[in-house]
Amino acid sequence: ILIAYQLQQAGKQVVILEAERIAGGQTQNTTAKITSQHGLLYSRLLEEQGEIAMRQYAQVNEQAIEEYRRMIAQQKIDCDFQTECAYLYSQKLDVLKKETEASRKAGLTASLVTDLPIPMPAVCAVRLEGQAQFHPLKFLRALCEQLTIYEDTAVQRVEEHTLYTKRAKVTAEQIIFACHFPFVNFPGLYFAKMHQQRSYVLALQGVEWPYGMWIGADQAVY
């Protein structure tokens, strides 16, 4: 949806073909984090790719947060957008110290905190400031209203610049595949490389809502 929206804003004529329903399979009452923090990443990037690549990665992620903020303000989208801190917690102090130092080198406002308000088996957390969260379905709904979308229109095959569906064909100068599961398997053999994962949610009553966004860094993530 974001790709289509940005292309349309740039003056392109855009059509989206959706096999089922837009945003199908997502939870209705949900939040989503918009952060530059994705696990123990910056210390690994620093070791494997070097400081320049690490800083570039951090910069484009921070720019993405600002672009979300700009779009939501410009379009006046009511999607529960909030600026929050993001926390990466662990039982390994030395690992998070290393990640904090790398995050700072990447230009992020990172700090190591030990006073954690959540009942998790963790001794500390890396805190990134200036991050955000929102309701993604409310956000998508506002963008979809501005786009040409054909739902229940699965693409069955593609031949050069033509996409074939069950009822019609669409010709386009440029085609973007943005599927969770690519149906064009050669080259790539994607079907043999992908697997399903399941996550769980716990609903509680009568508890204080924790501030910020939290993700575990250890192998057993809570």
Accessible surface in RSA format (square Angstrom, percent):
REM  Atomic radii and reference values for relative SASA: ProtOr
REM  Chains: A
REM  Algorithm: Lee & Richards
REM  Probe-radius: 1.40
REM  Slices: 20
REM RES _ NUM      All-atoms   Total-Side   Main-Chain    Non-polar    All polar
REM                ABS   REL    ABS   REL    ABS   REL    ABS   REL    ABS   REL
RES ILE A   1    50.86  28.9  16.41  12.2  34.46  83.0  16.41  11.8  34.46  93.5
RES LEU A   2    60.35  33.6  58.34  41.7   2.01   5.1  58.48  41.1   1.87   5.0
RES ILE A   3    88.61  50.4  84.30  62.8   4.32  10.4  88.29  63.6   0.32   0.9
RES ALA A   4     7.98   7.3   6.21   9.6   1.77   4.0   7.16  10.1   0.82   2.2
RES TYR A   5     2.41   1.1   2.41   1.4   0.00   0.0   1.25   0.9   1.15   1.4
RES GLN A   6    73.28  41.0  68.30  49.9   4.98  11.9  36.74  78.2  36.54  27.7
RES LEU A   7    63.93  35.6  63.62  45.5   0.31   0.8  63.93  44.9   0.00   0.0
RES GLN A   8    55.83  31.2  45.91  33.6   9.92  23.6  19.24  41.0  36.59  27.7
RES GLN A   9   103.26  57.7  68.46  50.0  34.80  82.8  21.15  45.0  82.11  62.3
RES ALA A  10    77.77  71.5  38.99  60.2  38.78  88.2  51.96  73.2  25.81  68.4
RES GLY A  11    68.12  84.0   0.00   N/A  68.12  84.0  35.47  97.4  32.64  73.1
RES LYS A  12   115.90  56.5 108.44  66.5   7.46  17.8  56.23  50.6  59.67  63.6
RES GLN A  13   179.67 100.5 139.71 102.1  39.95  95.1  53.51 113.9 126.16  95.7
RES VAL A  14    22.87  15.0  15.32  13.9   7.55  18.2  17.95  15.6   4.92  13.4
RES VAL A  15    64.89  42.7  37.35  33.8  27.54  66.4  37.40  32.5  27.50  74.6
RES ILE A  16    29.78  16.9  26.76  19.9   3.02   7.3  29.78  21.4   0.00   0.0
RES LEU A  17    40.42  22.5  12.70   9.1  27.72  69.7  12.70   8.9  27.72  74.6
RES GLU A  18    43.64  25.1  42.56  32.2   1.08   2.6   1.15   2.2  42.50  34.7
RES ALA A  19    56.62  52.1  42.28  65.3  14.34  32.6  42.28  59.5  14.34  38.0
RES GLU A  20   121.92  70.0 121.85  92.2   0.07   0.2  37.13  71.8  84.79  69.2
RES ARG A  21   149.43  62.7 146.84  74.9   2.59   6.2  44.22  60.4 105.21  63.8
RES ILE A  22    37.06  21.1  20.85  15.5  16.21  39.1  20.85  15.0  16.21  44.0
RES ALA A  23    35.34  32.5   8.72  13.5  26.61  60.5  21.29  30.0  14.05  37.2
RES GLY A  24    45.85  56.5   0.00   N/A  45.85  56.5  24.57  67.4  21.28  47.7
RES GLY A  25    87.07 107.4   0.00   N/A  87.07 107.4  42.42 116.4  44.66 100.0
RES GLN A  26   103.21  57.7  81.31  59.4  21.90  52.1  18.14  38.6  85.07  64.5
RES THR A  27    94.58  67.3  85.82  87.0   8.77  20.9  82.18 110.4  12.40  18.8
RES GLN A  28   134.80  75.4 128.11  93.6   6.69  15.9  37.19  79.2  97.60  74.0
RES ASN A  29   139.44  96.2 107.21 103.6  32.24  77.6  36.40  87.6 103.05  99.6
RES THR A  30    32.21  22.9  21.89  22.2  10.33  24.6  10.50  14.1  21.72  32.8
RES THR A  31    88.69  63.1  69.62  70.6  19.07  45.4  39.57  53.2  49.12  74.3
RES ALA A  32    31.74  29.2  24.88  38.4   6.86  15.6  31.74  44.7   0.00   0.0
RES LYS A  33    87.83  42.8  61.90  38.0  25.93  61.7  54.70  49.2  33.13  35.3
RES ILE A  34    13.75   7.8  10.13   7.5   3.62   8.7  13.75   9.9   0.00   0.0
RES THR A  35    10.16   7.2   0.11   0.1  10.05  24.0   0.00   0.0  10.16  15.4
RES SER A  36     0.00   0.0   0.00   0.0   0.00   0.0   0.00   0.0   0.00   0.0
RES GLN A  37     7.60   4.3   7.52   5.5   0.08   0.2   4.93  10.5   2.67   2.0
RES HIS A  38    81.10  44.3  58.57  40.7  22.53  57.6  49.19  50.7  31.90  37.1
RES GLY A  39    14.79  18.2   0.00   N/A  14.79  18.2  14.32  39.3   0.47   1.1
RES LEU A  40    59.74  33.3  43.62  31.2  16.12  40.5  43.98  30.9  15.77  42.4
RES LEU A  41    16.34   9.1  15.91  11.4   0.42   1.1  16.34  11.5   0.00   0.0
RES TYR A  42     2.16   1.0   2.16   1.2   0.00   0.0   2.16   1.6   0.00   0.0
RES SER A  43    14.36  12.1  13.26  17.7   1.10   2.5   2.80   6.0  11.56  16.2
RES ARG A  44   115.72  48.6 112.77  57.5   2.95   7.0  44.61  61.0  71.12  43.1
RES LEU A  45    24.16  13.5  24.16  17.3   0.00   0.0  24.16  17.0   0.00   0.0
RES LEU A  46    49.61  27.6  41.18  29.5   8.43  21.2  41.18  28.9   8.43  22.7
RES GLU A  47   113.35  65.1  75.17  56.9  38.18  90.9  41.65  80.6  71.71  58.5
RES GLU A  48   110.72  63.6  76.13  57.6  34.59  82.4  35.32  68.3  75.40  61.6
RES GLN A  49   114.03  63.8  86.51  63.2  27.52  65.5  14.82  31.5  99.21  75.2
RES GLY A  50    28.50  35.2   0.00   N/A  28.50  35.2  26.95  74.0   1.56   3.5
RES GLU A  51    79.28  45.5  72.38  54.8   6.90  16.4  19.74  38.2  59.54  48.6
RES ILE A  52   133.69  76.1 131.03  97.6   2.66   6.4 132.37  95.3   1.31   3.6
RES ALA A  53    35.86  33.0  30.10  46.5   5.76  13.1  30.73  43.3   5.13  13.6
RES MET A  54     0.00   0.0   0.00   0.0   0.00   0.0   0.00   0.0   0.00   0.0
RES ARG A  55    87.95  36.9  87.95  44.8   0.00   0.0  19.01  26.0  68.94  41.8
RES GLN A  56   103.05  57.6 101.98  74.5   1.07   2.5  32.01  68.1  71.04  53.9
RES TYR A  57    75.60  35.3  71.06  40.4   4.55  11.8  55.50  41.7  20.10  24.8
RES ALA A  58     0.88   0.8   0.88   1.4   0.00   0.0   0.88   1.2   0.00   0.0
RES GLN A  59    84.41  47.2  80.59  58.9   3.82   9.1  28.06  59.7  56.35  42.7
RES VAL A  60    86.29  56.8  80.22  72.6   6.07  14.6  80.46  69.9   5.84  15.8
RES ASN A  61    24.26  16.7  20.85  20.2   3.41   8.2   2.79   6.7  21.47  20.8
RES GLU A  62    57.67  33.1  56.64  42.8   1.03   2.5  25.37  49.1  32.30  26.4
RES GLN A  63   115.49  64.6 109.07  79.7   6.42  15.3  44.10  93.9  71.39  54.1
RES ALA A  64    44.80  41.2  38.42  59.3   6.38  14.5  44.03  62.0   0.78   2.1
RES ILE A  65     2.96   1.7   2.96   2.2   0.00   0.0   2.96   2.1   0.00   0.0
RES GLU A  66    94.21  54.1  91.06  68.9   3.15   7.5  47.26  91.4  46.95  38.3
RES GLU A  67    57.38  32.9  54.97  41.6   2.41   5.7  33.21  64.2  24.17  19.7
RES TYR A  68    46.24  21.6  46.07  26.2   0.17   0.5  20.59  15.5  25.65  31.6
RES ARG A  69    64.05  26.9  62.89  32.1   1.17   2.8  48.19  65.9  15.87   9.6
RES ARG A  70   106.96  44.9  99.02  50.5   7.94  18.9  73.16 100.0  33.80  20.5
RES MET A  71     1.96   1.0   1.88   1.2   0.08   0.2   0.12   0.1   1.84   2.4
RES ILE A  72    15.09   8.6  13.65  10.2   1.44   3.5  13.65   9.8   1.44   3.9
RES ALA A  73    71.16  65.4  50.18  77.4  20.98  47.7  60.43  85.1  10.73  28.4
RES GLN A  74   108.95  60.9  82.32  60.2  26.64  63.4  39.48  84.0  69.47  52.7
RES GLN A  75    58.81  32.9  35.59  26.0  23.22  55.3   5.46  11.6  53.35  40.5
RES LYS A  76   178.60  87.1 148.19  90.9  30.41  72.4 113.59 102.2  65.02  69.3
RES ILE A  77    16.39   9.3   2.92   2.2  13.47  32.5   6.81   4.9   9.58  26.0
RES ASP A  78   119.61  83.8 101.16 100.7  18.45  43.6  42.90 101.0  76.71  76.5
RES CYS A  79     1.26   1.0   0.00   0.0   1.26   3.0   0.00   0.0   1.26   1.4
RES ASP A  80    71.83  50.3  54.94  54.7  16.89  39.9  34.62  81.5  37.21  37.1
RES PHE A  81    50.06  25.0  25.06  15.5  25.01  65.1  25.06  15.2  25.01  71.6
RES GLN A  82    92.07  51.5  87.37  63.9   4.70  11.2  24.45  52.0  67.62  51.3
RES THR A  83    81.74  58.1  55.36  56.1  26.38  62.9  42.84  57.5  38.91  58.8
RES GLU A  84    41.16  23.6  35.42  26.8   5.74  13.7   6.81  13.2  34.35  28.0
RES CYS A  85    33.78  25.6  31.43  35.1   2.35   5.5   2.05   5.2  31.73  34.2
RES ALA A  86     2.40   2.2   2.40   3.7   0.00   0.0   2.40   3.4   0.00   0.0
RES TYR A  87     7.18   3.4   7.05   4.0   0.12   0.3   2.19   1.6   4.99   6.1
RES LEU A  88     0.41   0.2   0.41   0.3   0.00   0.0   0.41   0.3   0.00   0.0
RES TYR A  89     9.48   4.4   9.20   5.2   0.28   0.7   8.43   6.3   1.05   1.3
RES SER A  90     1.15   1.0   0.78   1.0   0.37   0.8   0.37   0.8   0.78   1.1
RES GLN A  91   100.66  56.3  82.54  60.3  18.12  43.1  15.76  33.5  84.91  64.4
RES LYS A  92   112.82  55.0 108.42  66.5   4.40  10.5  61.07  55.0  51.75  55.1
RES LEU A  93    74.26  41.4  70.66  50.6   3.60   9.0  70.66  49.6   3.60   9.7
RES ASP A  94   103.85  72.7  93.63  93.2  10.22  24.2  44.72 105.2  59.14  59.0
RES VAL A  95    46.66  30.7  43.96  39.8   2.70   6.5  46.10  40.1   0.55   1.5
RES LEU A  96     0.00   0.0   0.00   0.0   0.00   0.0   0.00   0.0   0.00   0.0
RES LYS A  97   102.10  49.8 100.37  61.6   1.73   4.1  51.48  46.3  50.62  53.9
RES LYS A  98   106.08  51.7 102.24  62.7   3.84   9.1  66.54  59.9  39.54  42.1
RES GLU A  99     3.77   2.2   3.77   2.9   0.00   0.0   1.64   3.2   2.13   1.7
RES THR A 100     4.34   3.1   4.34   4.4   0.00   0.0   4.34   5.8   0.00   0.0
RES GLU A 101   105.41  60.5 102.66  77.7   2.75   6.6  32.88  63.6  72.53  59.2
RES ALA A 102     2.28   2.1   1.37   2.1   0.91   2.1   1.89   2.7   0.38   1.0
RES SER A 103     2.17   1.8   2.17   2.9   0.00   0.0   0.00   0.0   2.17   3.0
RES ARG A 104   130.63  54.8 116.14  59.2  14.49  34.5  41.36  56.5  89.28  54.1
RES LYS A 105   106.11  51.8  97.92  60.1   8.19  19.5  59.37  53.4  46.74  49.8
RES ALA A 106     2.50   2.3   0.00   0.0   2.50   5.7   0.00   0.0   2.50   6.6
RES GLY A 107    53.49  66.0   0.00   N/A  53.49  66.0  21.48  58.9  32.02  71.7
RES LEU A 108    13.13   7.3   3.74   2.7   9.39  23.6   6.14   4.3   6.99  18.8
RES THR A 109    85.70  61.0  74.01  75.0  11.70  27.9  45.31  60.9  40.40  61.1
RES ALA A 110     8.62   7.9   0.00   0.0   8.62  19.6   0.31   0.4   8.30  22.0
RES SER A 111    27.11  22.9  27.11  36.2   0.00   0.0  26.61  56.7   0.50   0.7
RES LEU A 112    52.23  29.1  26.73  19.1  25.50  64.1  26.73  18.8  25.50  68.6
RES VAL A 113    24.85  16.4  21.68  19.6   3.17   7.6  24.85  21.6   0.00   0.0
RES THR A 114    97.39  69.3  77.39  78.5  20.00  47.7  45.73  61.4  51.65  78.1
RES ASP A 115   127.72  89.5 113.74 113.2  13.98  33.1  41.27  97.1  86.45  86.2
RES LEU A 116    33.08  18.4   8.71   6.2  24.38  61.3   8.71   6.1  24.38  65.6
RES PRO A 117    63.77  46.5  25.98  23.7  37.79 137.4  40.01  33.0  23.76 147.7
RES ILE A 118    18.64  10.6   8.77   6.5   9.87  23.8  10.17   7.3   8.47  23.0
RES PRO A 119   135.44  98.7  98.66  89.9  36.79 133.7 115.07  95.0  20.37 126.6
RES MET A 120    68.90  35.7  51.38  34.0  17.52  41.7  47.04  40.0  21.86  29.0
RES PRO A 121    65.20  47.5  46.56  42.4  18.63  67.7  61.98  51.2   3.22  20.0
RES ALA A 122    22.26  20.5   0.10   0.2  22.15  50.4   0.45   0.6  21.81  57.8
RES VAL A 123    79.31  52.2  65.11  58.9  14.19  34.2  70.55  61.3   8.76  23.8
RES CYS A 124     0.00   0.0   0.00   0.0   0.00   0.0   0.00   0.0   0.00   0.0
RES ALA A 125     0.00   0.0   0.00   0.0   0.00   0.0   0.00   0.0   0.00   0.0
RES VAL A 126     1.17   0.8   1.17   1.1   0.00   0.0   1.17   1.0   0.00   0.0
RES ARG A 127    69.32  29.1  69.30  35.3   0.02   0.0   2.07   2.8  67.25  40.8
RES LEU A 128     2.05   1.1   2.05   1.5   0.00   0.0   2.05   1.4   0.00   0.0
RES GLU A 129    77.09  44.3  70.43  53.3   6.67  15.9  15.88  30.7  61.21  50.0
RES GLY A 130    37.52  46.3   0.00   N/A  37.52  46.3  27.37  75.1  10.15  22.7
RES GLN A 131     1.58   0.9   1.58   1.2   0.00   0.0   0.00   0.0   1.58   1.2
RES ALA A 132     0.00   0.0   0.00   0.0   0.00   0.0   0.00   0.0   0.00   0.0
RES GLN A 133    25.76  14.4  25.76  18.8   0.00   0.0   1.42   3.0  24.34  18.5
RES PHE A 134    13.14   6.6  11.92   7.4   1.21   3.2  13.14   8.0   0.00   0.0
RES HIS A 135    18.42  10.1  18.34  12.7   0.07   0.2  13.68  14.1   4.73   5.5
RES PRO A 136    27.96  20.4  27.93  25.5   0.03   0.1  27.96  23.1   0.00   0.0
RES LEU A 137    27.60  15.4  24.68  17.7   2.93   7.4  24.97  17.5   2.63   7.1
RES LYS A 138    72.59  35.4  68.29  41.9   4.30  10.2  36.86  33.2  35.73  38.1
RES PHE A 139     3.38   1.7   3.38   2.1   0.00   0.0   3.38   2.0   0.00   0.0
RES LEU A 140    39.07  21.8  39.07  27.9   0.00   0.0  39.07  27.4   0.00   0.0
RES ARG A 141   140.71  59.1 134.88  68.8   5.83  13.9  56.52  77.2  84.19  51.0
RES ALA A 142    23.96  22.0  19.20  29.6   4.76  10.8  21.79  30.7   2.17   5.7
RES LEU A 143     0.00   0.0   0.00   0.0   0.00   0.0   0.00   0.0   0.00   0.0
RES CYS A 144    25.06  19.0  18.13  20.2   6.92  16.3  16.56  42.0   8.50   9.2
RES GLU A 145   138.65  79.6  99.02  74.9  39.63  94.4  45.76  88.5  92.89  75.8
RES GLN A 146    70.67  39.5  49.26  36.0  21.41  51.0  37.43  79.7  33.24  25.2
RES LEU A 147    19.75  11.0   1.05   0.8  18.69  47.0   3.26   2.3  16.48  44.4
RES THR A 148    63.95  45.5  58.18  59.0   5.77  13.7  28.36  38.1  35.58  53.8
RES ILE A 149    41.04  23.4  13.46  10.0  27.58  66.5  13.46   9.7  27.58  74.8
RES TYR A 150   119.27  55.7 116.31  66.2   2.96   7.7  77.47  58.2  41.80  51.5
RES GLU A 151    59.51  34.2  43.93  33.2  15.58  37.1  15.94  30.8  43.56  35.6
RES ASP A 152    89.63  62.8  78.63  78.3  11.01  26.0  28.15  66.2  61.49  61.3
RES THR A 153    19.39  13.8  16.78  17.0   2.61   6.2  14.79  19.9   4.59   6.9
RES ALA A 154    48.03  44.2  41.90  64.7   6.12  13.9  42.11  59.3   5.91  15.7
RES VAL A 155    25.79  17.0  10.80   9.8  15.00  36.1  10.80   9.4  15.00  40.7
RES GLN A 156   109.40  61.2  80.81  59.1  28.58  68.1  31.25  66.5  78.15  59.3
RES ARG A 157   117.60  49.4 113.85  58.0   3.75   8.9  51.76  70.7  65.84  39.9
RES VAL A 158    42.22  27.8  14.26  12.9  27.96  67.4  14.26  12.4  27.96  75.8
RES GLU A 159    87.94  50.5  80.60  61.0   7.34  17.5  36.42  70.4  51.52  42.1
RES GLU A 160   162.31  93.2 127.87  96.7  34.44  82.0  56.62 109.5 105.69  86.3
RES HIS A 161   101.23  55.3 100.00  69.5   1.23   3.1  65.95  68.0  35.27  41.0
RES THR A 162    22.40  15.9  22.40  22.7   0.00   0.0   2.61   3.5  19.80  29.9
RES LEU A 163    16.40   9.1  16.40  11.7   0.00   0.0  16.40  11.5   0.00   0.0
RES TYR A 164    48.69  22.7  48.69  27.7   0.00   0.0  24.32  18.3  24.37  30.0
RES THR A 165    15.36  10.9   4.46   4.5  10.90  26.0   2.56   3.4  12.79  19.3
RES LYS A 166   171.55  83.7 141.08  86.6  30.47  72.5  85.84  77.3  85.71  91.3
RES ARG A 167   177.75  74.6 139.63  71.2  38.12  90.8  76.06 103.9 101.69  61.6
RES ALA A 168    62.32  57.3  45.89  70.8  16.43  37.4  59.05  83.2   3.27   8.7
RES LYS A 169   134.78  65.8 113.61  69.7  21.17  50.4  60.32  54.3  74.45  79.3
RES VAL A 170    44.31  29.2  41.26  37.3   3.05   7.4  44.31  38.5   0.00   0.0
RES THR A 171   100.81  71.7  72.17  73.2  28.64  68.3  56.09  75.3  44.71  67.6
RES ALA A 172    29.96  27.5  22.36  34.5   7.60  17.3  29.36  41.3   0.60   1.6
RES GLU A 173   151.56  87.0 131.29  99.3  20.28  48.3  54.85 106.1  96.71  79.0
RES GLN A 174   140.98  78.8 117.34  85.8  23.64  56.3  37.45  79.7 103.53  78.5
RES ILE A 175    46.77  26.6  16.11  12.0  30.66  73.9  18.84  13.6  27.93  75.8
RES ILE A 176    97.94  55.7  68.96  51.4  28.98  69.9  71.97  51.8  25.98  70.5
RES PHE A 177    99.86  50.0  70.77  43.8  29.08  75.7  72.63  44.0  27.23  77.9
RES ALA A 178    85.08  78.2  41.77  64.5  43.32  98.5  53.37  75.2  31.71  84.0
RES CYS A 179    60.25  45.6  31.91  35.6  28.35  66.6  15.58  39.5  44.67  48.2
RES HIS A 180   170.09  93.0 150.52 104.6  19.57  50.1 114.72 118.2  55.37  64.4
RES PHE A 181   103.12  51.6  93.30  57.8   9.82  25.6  93.30  56.6   9.82  28.1
RES PRO A 182    37.00  27.0  35.19  32.1   1.81   6.6  37.00  30.5   0.00   0.0
RES PHE A 183    74.32  37.2  52.69  32.6  21.63  56.3  56.16  34.0  18.17  52.0
RES VAL A 184    64.33  42.3  58.22  52.7   6.11  14.7  62.24  54.1   2.09   5.7
RES ASN A 185    41.61  28.7  36.78  35.5   4.82  11.6   3.90   9.4  37.71  36.4
RES PHE A 186   149.55  74.8 134.55  83.3  15.00  39.0 134.69  81.7  14.86  42.5
RES PRO A 187   124.00  90.4 116.07 105.8   7.93  28.8 120.48  99.5   3.52  21.9
RES GLY A 188    24.21  29.9   0.00   N/A  24.21  29.9  15.90  43.6   8.32  18.6
RES LEU A 189    77.88  43.4  77.88  55.7   0.00   0.0  77.88  54.7   0.00   0.0
RES TYR A 190    85.19  39.8  85.00  48.4   0.19   0.5  46.34  34.8  38.86  47.9
RES PHE A 191   108.58  54.3  92.02  57.0  16.56  43.1  92.02  55.8  16.56  47.4
RES ALA A 192    73.63  67.7  34.89  53.8  38.74  88.1  43.29  61.0  30.34  80.4
RES LYS A 193   148.41  72.4 115.47  70.9  32.93  78.4  82.27  74.1  66.13  70.4
RES MET A 194    81.02  42.0  56.48  37.4  24.54  58.4  58.56  49.8  22.46  29.8
RES HIS A 195   144.91  79.2 112.52  78.2  32.38  82.8 101.47 104.6  43.44  50.5
RES GLN A 196   178.72  99.9 150.80 110.2  27.92  66.5  57.84 123.1 120.87  91.7
RES GLN A 197   161.41  90.3 120.24  87.9  41.16  98.0  39.88  84.9 121.53  92.2
RES ARG A 198   195.65  82.1 162.74  83.0  32.91  78.4  48.10  65.7 147.56  89.4
RES SER A 199   105.59  89.2  78.99 105.4  26.60  61.3  46.12  98.2  59.46  83.3
RES TYR A 200   188.05  87.8 150.35  85.5  37.70  98.1 125.67  94.4  62.38  76.9
RES VAL A 201   144.35  95.0 114.99 104.1  29.36  70.7 120.53 104.7  23.81  64.6
RES LEU A 202   144.22  80.3 118.58  84.8  25.63  64.4 119.34  83.8  24.88  66.9
RES ALA A 203    97.09  89.3  67.35 103.9  29.74  67.7  73.66 103.7  23.43  62.1
RES LEU A 204   115.12  64.1  82.39  58.9  32.73  82.3  85.79  60.2  29.33  78.9
RES GLN A 205   176.97  99.0 148.74 108.7  28.23  67.2  54.98 117.0 121.99  92.5
RES GLY A 206    89.97 110.9   0.00   N/A  89.97 110.9  45.36 124.5  44.61  99.9
RES VAL A 207    91.36  60.1  62.95  57.0  28.41  68.5  70.11  60.9  21.25  57.6
RES GLU A 208   164.81  94.6 136.64 103.4  28.17  67.1  58.86 113.8 105.95  86.5
RES TRP A 209   209.69  84.1 191.78  92.8  17.91  42.1 173.52  92.5  36.17  58.7
RES PRO A 210    53.11  38.7  45.26  41.3   7.85  28.5  51.65  42.6   1.46   9.1
RES TYR A 211   116.91  54.6 110.34  62.8   6.57  17.1  93.43  70.2  23.48  28.9
RES GLY A 212    15.49  19.1   0.00   N/A  15.49  19.1   0.57   1.6  14.92  33.4
RES MET A 213    16.73   8.7  10.66   7.1   6.07  14.5  15.84  13.5   0.89   1.2
RES TRP A 214    53.30  21.4  18.47   8.9  34.84  81.8  19.09  10.2  34.21  55.5
RES ILE A 215    56.83  32.3  53.33  39.7   3.51   8.5  56.83  40.9   0.00   0.0
RES GLY A 216     7.54   9.3   0.00   N/A   7.54   9.3   1.40   3.8   6.14  13.7
RES ALA A 217    22.39  20.6   0.08   0.1  22.31  50.8   3.45   4.9  18.94  50.2
RES ASP A 218    26.02  18.2  21.62  21.5   4.39  10.4  16.33  38.4   9.68   9.7
RES GLN A 219   186.10 104.1 150.18 109.8  35.91  85.5  64.25 136.8 121.84  92.4
RES ALA A 220    65.29  60.0  50.99  78.7  14.30  32.5  61.06  86.0   4.23  11.2
RES VAL A 221    90.20  59.4  57.51  52.1  32.69  78.8  58.50  50.8  31.69  86.0
RES TYR A 222   145.37  67.9 105.18  59.8  40.19 104.6  96.23  72.3  49.14  60.6
END  Absolute sums over single chains surface
CHAIN  1 A    15271.7      12078.2       3193.5       8248.7       7022.9
END  Absolute sums over all chains
TOTAL         15271.7      12078.2       3193.5       8248.7       7022.9
